[in-house]
Amino acid sequence: MTTRVLVVDPVGESALRLGPVLQRDFAQVHAAVAVAEAFEVIKAHDPQLLVIDVRGPDADTRRLVERVMADRPRPIVLVADTPVARQAAFSLLDAGALEVVSLGQKPDVTELRKRLKLLASVRVVRHPRGKRRRSSNLIAAVPAFPLVAIAASLGGPKALAVVLTALPKGLRAPVVICQHITPGFSDDLAVWLEAETGPRVHEAQQGQRLVRGEFFIAPAGQHMRVTGGGGVLLDDGPPVGGFKPSCDVLLK
């Protein structure tokens, strides 16, 4: 079945580079559409997937994401290829966007096509703009070596921000996180999560000692394990279940 895709990219560069990715199994309802025109195109053509090129902070793009997710919800993928664009893109996850990807110099067409097909199939719900509720009612158990492990895949960054914000202050355990994410984005994810949640968030380093109350994210392209003494052990082994880092590896 062909998936209808709208690419919001007034410059046209990302739309052009996405051509080889979308030429099979996808039908572009429009390419190189400006942000101001996008919502009308969505109403007219009802694309199943919305891809937005992000170059930096932009109020119009945020309003578009908020309006789509409030009135005509559908999966939104953000393309960001610079550090400034990545931080701007992560801020849009809070408005309802689903995922951030990079085209890079030579994108893996097969992997990116697979990823977009999966994202297009995700069922999303209305996401009206509003303040996130913060809860302090969670109770942390205290075993001999307290540790919280979180696994996340598609749509995970936005969910992680909600979960980490809800964790009680003064949590007496470190939190280790595996997020299936595009290589090169884990450090940007750590920066964005720190801005969203307040506690210190780190991209984990080999041999790093885990600190209670702080969050440690598995680097893209490396598996993460926790040693018996509470240290970080990174593993450059093959993908597990198609993922690297693998959530299964961390949880085991």
C-alpha positions as a LaTeX table, in Angstrom:
\begin{tabular}{lrrr}
\hline
Residue & $x$ (\AA) & $y$ (\AA) & $z$ (\AA) \\
\hline
Met1 & 0.00 & 0.00 & 0.00 \\
Thr2 & 1.32 & 3.45 & $-0.95$ \\
Thr3 & 1.82 & 5.93 & 1.88 \\
Arg4 & 0.95 & 9.57 & 1.17 \\
Val5 & 3.69 & 11.93 & 2.38 \\
Leu6 & 3.81 & 15.72 & 2.57 \\
Val7 & 7.28 & 17.27 & 2.75 \\
Val8 & 7.30 & 20.76 & 4.25 \\
Asp9 & 10.51 & 22.26 & 2.95 \\
Pro10 & 10.39 & 25.72 & 1.35 \\
Val11 & 14.03 & 25.50 & 0.29 \\
Gly12 & 13.49 & 22.15 & $-1.42$ \\
Glu13 & 16.84 & 20.63 & $-0.45$ \\
Ser14 & 15.47 & 17.96 & 1.90 \\
Ala15 & 12.59 & 17.20 & $-0.48$ \\
Leu16 & 15.13 & 16.55 & $-3.25$ \\
Arg17 & 17.32 & 14.35 & $-1.06$ \\
Leu18 & 14.29 & 12.39 & 0.13 \\
Gly19 & 13.42 & 11.54 & $-3.47$ \\
Pro20 & 15.30 & 8.18 & $-3.55$ \\
Val21 & 13.83 & 7.27 & $-0.16$ \\
Leu22 & 10.24 & 8.00 & $-1.16$ \\
Gln23 & 10.31 & 6.72 & $-4.74$ \\
Arg24 & 9.04 & 3.30 & $-3.62$ \\
Asp25 & 6.05 & 2.68 & $-1.30$ \\
Phe26 & 5.45 & 6.42 & $-0.86$ \\
Ala27 & 3.54 & 9.05 & $-2.82$ \\
Gln28 & 4.52 & 12.68 & $-2.27$ \\
Val29 & 1.35 & 14.74 & $-2.28$ \\
His30 & 3.55 & 17.83 & $-2.49$ \\
Ala31 & 7.22 & 18.71 & $-2.16$ \\
Ala32 & 8.94 & 21.94 & $-1.18$ \\
Val33 & 5.79 & 23.26 & 0.52 \\
Ala34 & 6.23 & 26.37 & 2.68 \\
Val35 & 5.22 & 26.24 & 6.35 \\
Ala36 & 2.48 & 28.84 & 5.81 \\
Glu37 & 0.84 & 26.71 & 3.08 \\
Ala38 & 1.22 & 23.32 & 4.73 \\
Phe39 & $-1.99$ & 23.13 & 6.74 \\
Glu40 & $-4.18$ & 23.87 & 3.71 \\
Val41 & $-2.36$ & 21.17 & 1.74 \\
Ile42 & $-2.94$ & 18.73 & 4.61 \\
Lys43 & $-6.66$ & 19.49 & 4.58 \\
Ala44 & $-6.83$ & 19.04 & 0.80 \\
His45 & $-4.74$ & 15.89 & 0.41 \\
Asp46 & $-4.80$ & 14.20 & 3.85 \\
Pro47 & $-1.20$ & 12.82 & 3.86 \\
Gln48 & $-0.55$ & 9.91 & 6.20 \\
Leu49 & 2.91 & 11.22 & 7.14 \\
Leu50 & 4.18 & 14.77 & 7.51 \\
Val51 & 7.92 & 15.41 & 7.07 \\
Ile52 & 9.16 & 18.87 & 8.09 \\
Asp53 & 12.61 & 20.25 & 7.29 \\
Val54 & 13.92 & 22.12 & 10.36 \\
Arg55 & 16.73 & 24.65 & 9.98 \\
Gly56 & 16.48 & 26.34 & 13.39 \\
Pro57 & 14.04 & 27.79 & 15.92 \\
Asp58 & 10.92 & 28.98 & 14.10 \\
Ala59 & 7.62 & 30.04 & 15.66 \\
Asp60 & 5.65 & 29.32 & 12.47 \\
Thr61 & 6.87 & 25.72 & 12.38 \\
Arg62 & 5.91 & 25.23 & 16.02 \\
Arg63 & 2.44 & 26.64 & 15.37 \\
Leu64 & 2.07 & 24.27 & 12.41 \\
Val65 & 3.00 & 21.23 & 14.52 \\
Glu66 & 0.64 & 22.30 & 17.31 \\
Arg67 & $-2.22$ & 22.96 & 14.88 \\
Val68 & $-1.80$ & 19.65 & 13.06 \\
Met69 & $-1.65$ & 17.64 & 16.28 \\
Ala70 & $-4.65$ & 19.49 & 17.75 \\
Asp71 & $-6.91$ & 19.45 & 14.68 \\
Arg72 & $-5.70$ & 16.78 & 12.24 \\
Pro73 & $-3.27$ & 14.52 & 14.13 \\
Arg74 & $-0.86$ & 12.37 & 12.14 \\
Pro75 & 2.77 & 11.23 & 12.53 \\
Ile76 & 5.22 & 14.13 & 12.10 \\
Val77 & 8.89 & 13.47 & 11.33 \\
Leu78 & 11.45 & 16.27 & 11.62 \\
Val79 & 14.57 & 16.40 & 9.44 \\
Ala80 & 17.50 & 18.16 & 11.15 \\
Asp81 & 21.08 & 18.09 & 9.95 \\
Thr82 & 22.89 & 20.72 & 12.04 \\
Pro83 & 23.34 & 21.15 & 15.82 \\
Val84 & 21.09 & 24.25 & 15.80 \\
Ala85 & 18.44 & 22.41 & 13.80 \\
Arg86 & 18.59 & 19.38 & 16.08 \\
Gln87 & 17.94 & 21.41 & 19.23 \\
Ala88 & 15.08 & 23.21 & 17.49 \\
Ala89 & 13.66 & 19.89 & 16.33 \\
Phe90 & 13.78 & 18.32 & 19.79 \\
Ser91 & 11.83 & 21.29 & 21.16 \\
Leu92 & 9.06 & 20.42 & 18.67 \\
Leu93 & 8.62 & 16.94 & 20.16 \\
Asp94 & 6.85 & 18.59 & 23.07 \\
Ala95 & 4.36 & 20.06 & 20.59 \\
Gly96 & 3.50 & 16.60 & 19.27 \\
Ala97 & 6.08 & 15.71 & 16.62 \\
Leu98 & 7.00 & 12.03 & 16.70 \\
Glu99 & 10.64 & 11.65 & 15.68 \\
Val100 & 13.81 & 13.45 & 14.56 \\
Val101 & 15.95 & 12.05 & 11.73 \\
Ser102 & 19.04 & 13.14 & 9.84 \\
Leu103 & 19.71 & 12.78 & 6.12 \\
Gly104 & 23.47 & 13.16 & 6.62 \\
Gln105 & 25.92 & 13.25 & 3.75 \\
Lys106 & 24.90 & 9.84 & 2.36 \\
Pro107 & 21.71 & 8.61 & 4.04 \\
Asp108 & 21.08 & 4.87 & 4.26 \\
Val109 & 18.11 & 4.80 & 1.88 \\
Thr110 & 16.92 & 1.34 & 2.90 \\
Glu111 & 17.08 & 2.03 & 6.64 \\
Leu112 & 15.47 & 5.47 & 6.32 \\
Arg113 & 12.67 & 4.09 & 4.13 \\
Lys114 & 12.01 & 1.37 & 6.70 \\
Arg115 & 11.98 & 3.93 & 9.51 \\
Leu116 & 9.55 & 6.26 & 7.70 \\
Lys117 & 7.20 & 3.36 & 6.92 \\
Leu118 & 7.15 & 2.40 & 10.61 \\
Leu119 & 6.53 & 5.99 & 11.67 \\
Ala120 & 3.72 & 6.39 & 9.13 \\
Ser121 & 1.94 & 3.42 & 10.74 \\
Val122 & 2.07 & 4.84 & 14.28 \\
Arg123 & $-1.34$ & 5.82 & 15.62 \\
Val124 & $-1.23$ & 9.27 & 17.17 \\
Val125 & $-3.77$ & 11.15 & 19.28 \\
Arg126 & $-4.78$ & 14.78 & 19.51 \\
His127 & $-2.17$ & 16.84 & 21.30 \\
Pro128 & $-3.67$ & 20.22 & 22.22 \\
Arg129 & $-1.19$ & 22.73 & 23.54 \\
Gly130 & $-1.16$ & 22.97 & 27.32 \\
Lys131 & 1.05 & 22.80 & 30.34 \\
Arg132 & 2.33 & 19.36 & 31.21 \\
Arg133 & 1.14 & 18.07 & 34.55 \\
Arg134 & 3.91 & 17.35 & 36.95 \\
Ser135 & 3.49 & 14.60 & 39.50 \\
Ser136 & 5.51 & 13.83 & 42.60 \\
Asn137 & 3.43 & 10.85 & 43.70 \\
Leu138 & 5.77 & 8.14 & 42.39 \\
Ile139 & 7.51 & 6.04 & 45.02 \\
Ala140 & 10.94 & 4.61 & 44.32 \\
Ala141 & 11.82 & 1.22 & 45.76 \\
Val142 & 15.26 & 0.95 & 47.39 \\
Pro143 & 16.90 & $-2.43$ & 46.67 \\
Ala144 & 20.52 & $-3.23$ & 47.56 \\
Phe145 & 21.69 & $-1.46$ & 44.40 \\
Pro146 & 18.86 & 0.86 & 43.30 \\
Leu147 & 18.69 & 1.40 & 39.56 \\
Val148 & 15.97 & 2.52 & 37.15 \\
Ala149 & 16.21 & 1.34 & 33.53 \\
Ile150 & 14.01 & 2.78 & 30.78 \\
Ala151 & 13.67 & 1.47 & 27.22 \\
Ala152 & 12.14 & 3.56 & 24.43 \\
Ser153 & 11.74 & 3.25 & 20.67 \\
Leu154 & 9.69 & 5.17 & 18.08 \\
Gly155 & 8.15 & 8.25 & 19.62 \\
Gly156 & 10.29 & 7.74 & 22.70 \\
Pro157 & 11.89 & 11.19 & 23.18 \\
Lys158 & 8.58 & 12.91 & 23.87 \\
Ala159 & 7.49 & 10.11 & 26.21 \\
Leu160 & 10.85 & 10.20 & 28.01 \\
Ala161 & 10.42 & 13.91 & 28.74 \\
Val162 & 7.03 & 13.21 & 30.34 \\
Val163 & 8.27 & 10.24 & 32.39 \\
Leu164 & 11.51 & 11.84 & 33.59 \\
Thr165 & 9.70 & 15.02 & 34.59 \\
Ala166 & 7.28 & 12.97 & 36.70 \\
Leu167 & 10.02 & 11.18 & 38.64 \\
Pro168 & 10.29 & 12.50 & 42.22 \\
Lys169 & 13.04 & 14.93 & 43.11 \\
Gly170 & 15.83 & 13.37 & 45.14 \\
Leu171 & 15.39 & 9.97 & 43.48 \\
Arg172 & 17.79 & 7.62 & 45.28 \\
Ala173 & 18.80 & 5.75 & 42.14 \\
Pro174 & 20.52 & 6.53 & 38.84 \\
Val175 & 18.36 & 6.21 & 35.72 \\
Val176 & 19.80 & 4.47 & 32.64 \\
Ile177 & 18.03 & 4.95 & 29.32 \\
Cys178 & 18.18 & 3.21 & 25.96 \\
Gln179 & 16.46 & 5.12 & 23.17 \\
His180 & 16.48 & 3.66 & 19.67 \\
Ile181 & 17.61 & 6.81 & 17.83 \\
Thr182 & 19.35 & 7.93 & 14.67 \\
Pro183 & 23.16 & 7.81 & 15.07 \\
Gly184 & 24.58 & 11.15 & 16.13 \\
Phe185 & 21.45 & 12.32 & 17.94 \\
Ser186 & 21.95 & 10.88 & 21.44 \\
Asp187 & 24.00 & 13.85 & 22.68 \\
Asp188 & 21.40 & 16.29 & 21.35 \\
Leu189 & 18.71 & 14.19 & 23.04 \\
Ala190 & 20.57 & 14.50 & 26.34 \\
Val191 & 20.79 & 18.30 & 26.02 \\
Trp192 & 17.10 & 18.59 & 25.13 \\
Leu193 & 15.97 & 16.30 & 27.95 \\
Glu194 & 18.02 & 18.27 & 30.47 \\
Ala195 & 16.31 & 21.47 & 29.33 \\
Glu196 & 12.90 & 19.79 & 29.56 \\
Thr197 & 13.28 & 17.94 & 32.87 \\
Gly198 & 15.72 & 19.91 & 35.00 \\
Pro199 & 17.85 & 17.03 & 36.43 \\
Arg200 & 21.29 & 16.40 & 34.97 \\
Val201 & 21.16 & 14.26 & 31.84 \\
His202 & 24.28 & 12.69 & 30.31 \\
Glu203 & 25.24 & 10.75 & 27.22 \\
Ala204 & 26.89 & 7.79 & 28.96 \\
Gln205 & 30.67 & 7.36 & 28.74 \\
Gln206 & 32.74 & 4.17 & 29.03 \\
Gly207 & 33.59 & 3.43 & 32.67 \\
Gln208 & 31.48 & 6.30 & 33.99 \\
Arg209 & 30.22 & 5.89 & 37.55 \\
Leu210 & 26.44 & 6.13 & 37.83 \\
Val211 & 25.20 & 8.85 & 40.19 \\
Arg212 & 21.84 & 8.62 & 41.91 \\
Gly213 & 19.27 & 11.09 & 40.74 \\
Glu214 & 21.01 & 11.58 & 37.38 \\
Phe215 & 20.04 & 10.22 & 33.96 \\
Phe216 & 22.41 & 8.36 & 31.59 \\
Ile217 & 21.53 & 7.77 & 27.92 \\
Ala218 & 23.11 & 5.01 & 25.83 \\
Pro219 & 25.15 & 6.57 & 22.99 \\
Ala220 & 23.87 & 5.97 & 19.47 \\
Gly221 & 25.75 & 3.08 & 17.86 \\
Gln222 & 26.82 & 1.42 & 21.15 \\
His223 & 25.13 & $-1.01$ & 23.50 \\
Met224 & 25.10 & $-0.06$ & 27.18 \\
Arg225 & 25.35 & $-2.36$ & 30.18 \\
Val226 & 25.68 & $-1.65$ & 33.91 \\
Thr227 & 28.40 & $-3.39$ & 35.91 \\
Gly228 & 27.82 & $-4.87$ & 39.34 \\
Gly229 & 29.60 & $-1.91$ & 40.87 \\
Gly230 & 27.34 & 0.64 & 39.20 \\
Gly231 & 29.57 & 1.62 & 36.28 \\
Val232 & 28.85 & 2.07 & 32.58 \\
Leu233 & 30.06 & $-0.61$ & 30.17 \\
Leu234 & 29.73 & 0.26 & 26.47 \\
Asp235 & 29.79 & $-2.47$ & 23.85 \\
Asp236 & 30.50 & $-2.01$ & 20.12 \\
Gly237 & 29.10 & $-5.44$ & 19.24 \\
Pro238 & 26.62 & $-6.18$ & 16.43 \\
Pro239 & 23.01 & $-4.96$ & 16.54 \\
Val240 & 20.60 & $-7.02$ & 18.64 \\
Gly241 & 17.13 & $-7.39$ & 17.18 \\
Gly242 & 18.12 & $-4.83$ & 14.55 \\
Phe243 & 19.01 & $-2.13$ & 17.07 \\
Lys244 & 22.24 & $-0.61$ & 18.37 \\
Pro245 & 21.97 & 0.41 & 21.13 \\
Ser246 & 19.57 & $-2.37$ & 22.03 \\
Cys247 & 17.02 & $-1.97$ & 24.79 \\
Asp248 & 17.16 & $-5.76$ & 25.35 \\
Val249 & 20.89 & $-5.55$ & 26.09 \\
Leu250 & 20.41 & $-2.80$ & 28.67 \\
Leu251 & 17.50 & $-4.49$ & 30.43 \\
Lys252 & 19.31 & $-7.83$ & 30.64 \\
\hline
\end{tabular}
